[in-house]
Amino acid sequence: MNSDLQTVLALIVVAVATGYLALTWWRQRSKPSAGCGTSGGCSCPAPRAHLGKR
């Protein structure tokens, strides 16, 4: 395998990987639970209701 063919194949592999990562990011950018699994468990907790003044 000559160096020209290796260069072309390496560029194709990098382009496919970049496209896959960009597509994955594009699809998950509007999902609030991205990176937290499907439960959304890493979101900010809801503020607690204050029942009375101290």
LUMVEXKOL-330723 format. One record per atom (N, C-alpha, C, CB): residue number from 1; x, y, z; atom name. Coordinates in Angstrom, 3 decimals. Glycine has a CB too. Example, Ala and Ser with C-alpha at 12.3 -4.5 7.8 and 13.67 -1.06 7.14 Angstrom:
BEGIN
PT,1,13.190,-5.690,7.800,N
PT,1,12.300,-4.500,7.800,CA
PT,1,13.200,-3.300,7.800,C
PT,1,11.308,-4.473,9.046,CB
PT,2,12.850,-2.250,7.080,N
PT,2,13.670,-1.060,7.140,CA
PT,2,12.900,0.030,7.870,C
PT,2,14.084,-0.598,5.725,CB
REM end
This chain:
BEGIN
PT,1,0.860,-1.166,0.000,N
PT,1,0.000,0.000,0.000,CA
PT,1,0.911,1.236,0.000,C
PT,1,-0.981,-0.006,1.238,CB
PT,2,0.741,2.096,-0.989,N
PT,2,1.610,3.270,-1.060,CA
PT,2,1.094,4.386,-0.151,C
PT,2,1.714,3.772,-2.509,CB
PT,3,1.914,5.397,0.032,N
PT,3,1.576,6.454,0.997,CA
PT,3,0.404,7.312,0.527,C
PT,3,2.790,7.340,1.246,CB
PT,4,0.218,7.443,-0.780,N
PT,4,-0.913,8.229,-1.273,CA
PT,4,-2.238,7.552,-0.921,C
PT,4,-0.805,8.427,-2.797,CB
PT,5,-2.286,6.263,-1.062,N
PT,5,-3.507,5.528,-0.730,CA
PT,5,-3.772,5.570,0.770,C
PT,5,-3.406,4.071,-1.210,CB
PT,6,-2.742,5.455,1.578,N
PT,6,-2.902,5.533,3.029,CA
PT,6,-3.419,6.906,3.448,C
PT,6,-1.572,5.233,3.732,CB
PT,7,-2.922,7.953,2.808,N
PT,7,-3.377,9.304,3.127,CA
PT,7,-4.860,9.468,2.806,C
PT,7,-2.551,10.344,2.357,CB
PT,8,-5.262,8.986,1.645,N
PT,8,-6.666,9.092,1.246,CA
PT,8,-7.558,8.291,2.193,C
PT,8,-6.854,8.603,-0.203,CB
PT,9,-7.147,7.086,2.535,N
PT,9,-7.946,6.268,3.453,CA
PT,9,-8.030,6.905,4.844,C
PT,9,-7.351,4.857,3.558,CB
PT,10,-6.936,7.470,5.316,N
PT,10,-6.953,8.129,6.622,CA
PT,10,-7.888,9.332,6.615,C
PT,10,-5.538,8.565,7.020,CB
PT,11,-7.877,10.104,5.552,N
PT,11,-8.779,11.261,5.451,CA
PT,11,-10.242,10.820,5.398,C
PT,11,-8.439,12.098,4.205,CB
PT,12,-10.507,9.722,4.725,N
PT,12,-11.879,9.203,4.674,CA
PT,12,-12.330,8.755,6.061,C
PT,12,-11.982,8.029,3.672,CB
PT,13,-11.466,8.067,6.790,N
PT,13,-11.816,7.606,8.143,CA
PT,13,-12.071,8.806,9.053,C
PT,13,-10.687,6.711,8.732,CB
PT,14,-11.236,9.816,8.977,N
PT,14,-11.408,11.007,9.808,CA
PT,14,-12.698,11.737,9.428,C
PT,14,-10.191,11.952,9.662,CB
PT,15,-12.994,11.830,8.151,N
PT,15,-14.214,12.517,7.708,CA
PT,15,-15.463,11.778,8.184,C
PT,15,-14.231,12.646,6.173,CB
PT,16,-15.452,10.452,8.112,N
PT,16,-16.611,9.668,8.563,CA
PT,16,-16.793,9.808,10.071,C
PT,16,-16.445,8.177,8.181,CB
PT,17,-15.693,9.750,10.822,N
PT,17,-15.790,9.884,12.279,CA
PT,17,-16.285,11.270,12.663,C
PT,17,-14.431,9.610,12.937,CB
PT,18,-15.780,12.302,12.008,N
PT,18,-16.227,13.667,12.295,CA
PT,18,-17.702,13.835,11.967,C
PT,18,-15.394,14.684,11.506,CB
PT,19,-18.130,13.293,10.847,N
PT,19,-19.537,13.370,10.468,CA
PT,19,-20.436,12.654,11.460,C
PT,19,-19.737,12.788,9.090,CB
PT,20,-19.995,11.499,11.931,N
PT,20,-20.781,10.755,12.922,CA
PT,20,-20.909,11.545,14.222,C
PT,20,-20.138,9.384,13.201,CB
PT,21,-19.803,12.108,14.702,N
PT,21,-19.856,12.879,15.943,CA
PT,21,-20.705,14.135,15.788,C
PT,21,-18.448,13.257,16.390,CB
PT,22,-20.594,14.803,14.654,N
PT,22,-21.395,16.006,14.422,CA
PT,22,-22.880,15.668,14.333,C
PT,22,-20.939,16.714,13.141,CB
PT,23,-23.201,14.580,13.665,N
PT,23,-24.604,14.171,13.558,CA
PT,23,-25.171,13.793,14.919,C
PT,23,-24.747,12.995,12.587,CB
PT,24,-24.394,13.084,15.721,N
PT,24,-24.829,12.719,17.067,CA
PT,24,-25.065,13.959,17.912,C
PT,24,-23.797,11.810,17.739,CB
PT,25,-24.149,14.916,17.847,N
PT,25,-24.313,16.158,18.602,CA
PT,25,-25.545,16.911,18.129,C
PT,25,-23.067,17.044,18.467,CB
PT,26,-25.757,16.977,16.821,N
PT,26,-26.873,17.739,16.258,CA
PT,26,-28.213,17.162,16.710,C
PT,26,-26.795,17.751,14.725,CB
PT,27,-28.304,15.835,16.779,N
PT,27,-29.556,15.203,17.188,CA
PT,27,-29.828,15.362,18.680,C
PT,27,-29.532,13.734,16.831,CB
PT,28,-28.784,15.414,19.508,N
PT,28,-28.975,15.444,20.951,CA
PT,28,-28.867,16.839,21.554,C
PT,28,-27.980,14.549,21.603,CB
PT,29,-28.647,17.870,20.753,N
PT,29,-28.426,19.200,21.307,CA
PT,29,-29.661,19.789,21.970,C
PT,29,-27.956,20.122,20.229,CB
PT,30,-30.851,19.387,21.546,N
PT,30,-32.070,19.949,22.125,CA
PT,30,-32.677,19.070,23.208,C
PT,30,-33.086,20.179,21.044,CB
PT,31,-32.062,17.928,23.495,N
PT,31,-32.594,17.045,24.528,CA
PT,31,-32.002,17.432,25.878,C
PT,31,-32.288,15.561,24.201,CB
PT,32,-32.833,17.781,26.864,N
PT,32,-32.286,18.201,28.151,CA
PT,32,-31.602,17.081,28.928,C
PT,32,-33.376,18.780,28.987,CB
PT,33,-31.904,15.842,28.606,N
PT,33,-31.315,14.742,29.363,CA
PT,33,-30.072,14.182,28.685,C
PT,33,-32.334,13.639,29.554,CB
PT,34,-29.529,14.871,27.709,N
PT,34,-28.349,14.367,27.001,CA
PT,34,-27.183,14.259,27.973,C
PT,34,-27.979,15.288,25.805,CB
PT,35,-26.558,13.132,28.015,N
PT,35,-25.439,12.910,28.914,CA
PT,35,-25.862,12.381,30.270,C
PT,35,-24.676,14.175,29.092,CB
PT,36,-27.148,12.300,30.515,N
PT,36,-27.650,11.849,31.809,CA
PT,36,-28.402,10.541,31.683,C
PT,36,-28.550,12.905,32.427,CB
PT,37,-28.369,9.949,30.544,N
PT,37,-29.179,8.766,30.335,CA
PT,37,-30.597,9.184,29.997,C
PT,37,-29.156,7.854,31.573,CB
PT,38,-31.503,8.265,30.026,N
PT,38,-32.883,8.592,29.665,CA
PT,38,-33.682,9.137,30.836,C
PT,38,-33.572,7.374,29.112,CB
PT,39,-33.135,9.061,32.045,N
PT,39,-33.906,9.504,33.204,CA
PT,39,-33.853,11.010,33.400,C
PT,39,-33.406,8.817,34.448,CB
PT,40,-32.830,11.671,32.891,N
PT,40,-32.685,13.103,33.116,CA
PT,40,-32.329,13.407,34.547,C
PT,40,-33.950,13.827,32.741,CB
PT,41,-31.707,12.477,35.229,N
PT,41,-31.434,12.597,36.653,CA
PT,41,-30.383,13.621,37.024,C
PT,41,-31.022,11.298,37.172,CB
PT,42,-29.670,14.176,36.068,N
PT,42,-28.644,15.143,36.437,CA
PT,42,-29.128,16.579,36.279,C
PT,42,-27.401,14.926,35.600,CB
PT,43,-30.414,16.765,36.042,N
PT,43,-30.929,18.123,35.906,CA
PT,43,-30.981,18.804,37.271,C
PT,43,-32.327,18.111,35.254,CB
PT,44,-31.140,20.092,37.253,N
PT,44,-31.190,20.861,38.498,CA
PT,44,-32.426,20.461,39.302,C
PT,44,-31.200,22.389,38.203,CB
PT,45,-32.293,20.351,40.601,N
PT,45,-33.459,19.992,41.411,CA
PT,45,-34.451,21.154,41.466,C
PT,45,-33.025,19.590,42.839,CB
PT,46,-35.711,20.819,41.640,N
PT,46,-36.746,21.848,41.753,CA
PT,46,-36.592,22.571,43.079,C
PT,46,-38.164,21.230,41.629,CB
PT,47,-36.832,23.858,43.107,N
PT,47,-36.717,24.579,44.377,CA
PT,47,-37.783,24.105,45.375,C
PT,47,-36.845,26.100,44.142,CB
PT,48,-37.394,24.053,46.620,N
PT,48,-38.339,23.612,47.649,CA
PT,48,-39.271,24.741,48.021,C
PT,48,-37.599,23.106,48.893,CB
PT,49,-40.484,24.373,48.300,N
PT,49,-41.473,25.372,48.707,CA
PT,49,-41.216,25.762,50.167,C
PT,49,-42.932,24.827,48.522,CB
PT,50,-41.203,27.053,50.430,N
PT,50,-41.040,27.537,51.796,CA
PT,50,-42.419,27.592,52.441,C
PT,50,-40.341,28.941,51.828,CB
PT,51,-42.604,26.802,53.497,N
PT,51,-43.914,26.697,54.110,CA
PT,51,-44.203,27.819,55.073,C
PT,51,-44.042,25.398,54.811,CB
PT,52,-43.203,28.419,55.593,N
PT,52,-43.429,29.537,56.518,CA
PT,52,-42.140,30.268,56.768,C
PT,52,-44.024,29.047,57.845,CB
PT,53,-42.277,31.513,57.196,N
PT,53,-41.083,32.303,57.488,CA
PT,53,-40.565,31.935,58.865,C
PT,53,-41.381,33.819,57.404,CB
PT,54,-39.258,31.968,59.017,N
PT,54,-38.666,31.645,60.307,CA
PT,54,-38.283,32.891,61.033,C
PT,54,-37.464,30.751,60.145,CB
REM end
